Amino acid sequence: MVLNQVEAARISGRQAAEVMGISPEPSSGRLMAAYRKEGAAALAHGNRGRKPKHALSDELKSKVLELAKSRYEGCNHQHFTELLEERVGIKLSRSSVRRILLGGGIRSPRKRRPPKHRSRRGRYPQEGMLLQIDGSPHDWLEGRGPWLSLLGAIDDATGKVPYALFREQEDTQGYFLLLRHIVQKEGIPTALYHDRHSIFELPADKLPSIEEQLEGKRPLTQFGRLMEELDITSIPARSP
């Protein structure tokens, strides 16, 4: 259609080449000359119907498929390509081997790792052995007041909540009040499970150096200083 427009002098050869996506000269000139001489048949590519010069022979493809189904059955495409070159002397690219195998209905097997079994940690056997403590900021007043943080503790063995309180934010004093009430009413838990709040964990810039550790220096957290001041560590844990 485009060449007919050129022949009728409705568009130029350069415009036709741009529409067909070929170089203006000399391709468009040769194409136009061939079209005038042979008609539409001249537009077919010269290699149409011919086997590509570098195409793999049917004999080679059959041999590759035979090896993949017998001696090297179960190998993935990459490994099979390497084995062909190392042991059989057939040097092919991975893409060529993959194309041959997929054409023969052989897909590359994938070894699937078994899913990791994630087991839940078992609860502690007795009440008082472990308390989980945390703070939860939320609109507890449902829009009737400011957001508050609920600081609470839960016993790992029983799920019992020994105490909880509201604070304007998750702060050191709130945790002190929480733990003071629990110690006074329930006794001292054997261990606490907590997040990385600065009351319980030292910030990175406060961690002791290697030299300080070798000298036995142990900087205390805010919670640790409170325990030391109250000498609570000398009191035995409450018997459940």
N, C-alpha and C positions, 0 to 999 in steps of 0.2 A: 504494500500500500504506500509506504514511504517513497520507494523508488518510482512508483507511478507518479507521485506528486512531483518528483524531480524531473521525470520525463516530460510532464506537462508544463514544466517551468513555473510551477506554483511555489516551490521552495527551492533554495539553493542546495548544492551538494554539501556545503558546510553545515547547514541547518539539518539536513538529513542525517549526516554523520553524528551530530549531537543527539538527535532523537534516538538513533539506533545504538548509541554508546560505543562507537568505533572512532578511530582517529580520522580526521578529515582527509588527510592526504598521506600516503597514496591509496589507503585501504578503500575509501569510498569510491575513488575513481576506478579501481580494479573491479570492485563489486558492481558498479554501474555498467561497466563495459561487459562483464560476464552476463549480467542480467539482460542486456540488450541482445546478446548473442544466443544464450541458452534458455532464457526465461527463468521461471521460478526454480527450476532444478539447479540453477547455478548458486542458489542461496544455501544449499545443503553443505555441511562441512565436508572437506575432502577426506577426513578419516572416518566418516560415518560407515559403520559396518565392518571396519577393520579392527583386528585385535591389536591392542596397544603393544608397542615394542617391548616394554618392560613388564608385561603381564606375566603372572605366574602360570606355569603349565598345569594342565589338568592332572598330569601324572604326579607332579610335586604336591599338589593339593590333596590328592588321594593318599599319598604316602604320609603326609602330616596328619590327616584324619585317622588313618590306620594306627599310627603310633599313639595318638591321643586316646584312642579307644582300647588299646592293648597294653603295651609296655609302660606307658606313662599316664595311665588312667588315674584320675583324681588330682592331677597337678593343676595348679592355677595357671592362667595364661602366661604370666611373667616367668614363672619357674619353668614351664614347658618350653618357652622360647629359649631360655638359657640351656636347657638340656639338649635341645635340638642342635645347638651349635657345638656344645662341649662333647657330646657322645655320638652324634650322628653326622656331624659336619654340615648340617643345613643351617645356613646363616640367613635369618629373616628378621625383620623388625617385629616388635611386639604387636604393632597395629596390623601387620599383614597376617601374623599368626592368629590374632584375635578375629580378624575378618573371616579367615578360613574356618576356624572352629565354630563361630557363630553361624556361618553358612551351613555347617554340618549339624547344627543343633546342639553343640557342646558349649555350655556356659562355664565361666570360671567359678569353681566352688569357693565358697566363703566359709571360713571357720568361725563360727559364732561362739563367743565366750559365754560360758554359763552366767546367768545373772547373779550378781552378788547378793547373798542372803543377808538381809539386814534384820538382825534380831533385836528386840527391845531389851533394854537393860532390866534385869530383874529388880523388883523393889527390895529395899532393905527389910530384913526379917522382923525388926522390932521397932516400936514407936520410940522416937527420941534419938535414933541413930543418925538421921539426916533430915535437915530442914531445907527446903528449897525456898529462897526468898527473891522477890523481884518487885519492880514498880511498873504500873500500867497507867500511862496518861490517857484520859478519855473524857468525853463530855458526859460525865456521870450525872450531872444535874439536868441533863436533857434541855439545855438552852436556858435554864432558869438561873444560871450563875456561871462563874468562870470554869474553865476546864480544871480538873484536879487529877492528881496522881494517886492511885490506890497502891499503897505499899502493903504487902502481905507475905505470909509464910504458909507453907503447906508441908505437912509431914509426909515423907516419902513412903513410909510403910502403910499408913492408914488413910491418907488423903485428908486427914483432919486439918482444919485451919485454926491454929492456936491463937492468932491475932492478926488484925489488919487495921489500917488507919488511913485517912485521907490527908494529903498534903498539897500545897499549892504546886509543888514540883518535887521530883525525886531528889531528895537532899540527904546530907549526912545526918542531920538532927532527926529526920524522920526514921531512918534506919536505927539510930540509937534508941529512940522511943519504942520502936517495934521490938527490938531485941531485949530491952529492959523489961518490958511487960512479959515477954515469953519466959525470960529467966526467972522473974519473980513468981509467976503463976504456974509454970510448967516444969522449970528446971533448965539446966544447960544442955543443949543438944551436943551430941558427939561431933558432928560436922555440919557445915553449911555449904549449900550449893548456890552460887550466885553468878551474876553476869560480871562484865569487866568494869563496873562502876568504880570510880576512883576511891570510893570509901574502902573497897576491898582489894583493888589492884593498883600497883604503882605505875605511874605513867612511864613511858619509855625513857624520858630524860632523868628519871629518878632511880633507875635500876642501878644496883651496885656494880662497880667495876670488878675486873678479875682480881686486882690487888686487894680491894675491900673484902671480897668474898674469901680470899685466902687468909685475911686477918680476922675473919669471923665477924665482920661488921654486917649487920642485917638491918637496913632501913625499914621502918615500920609504916604500914598504911595507917589511914585515919582510924580504921577499926582496930588495928593492932595496937595503936597507942592508947585507945580507950581500954582495951582488955588489960594492957600493962598497968595503966593508972588504977584500975579497979582491982587488979590482981585476980582477975577471974580465972585465969589459967590454972591457978592453984586449987580451984574448987573442982572436985570430981563431977563427972557428968551424971545427970539424973538417971536413976535406974528406971527402965520402962515399967 
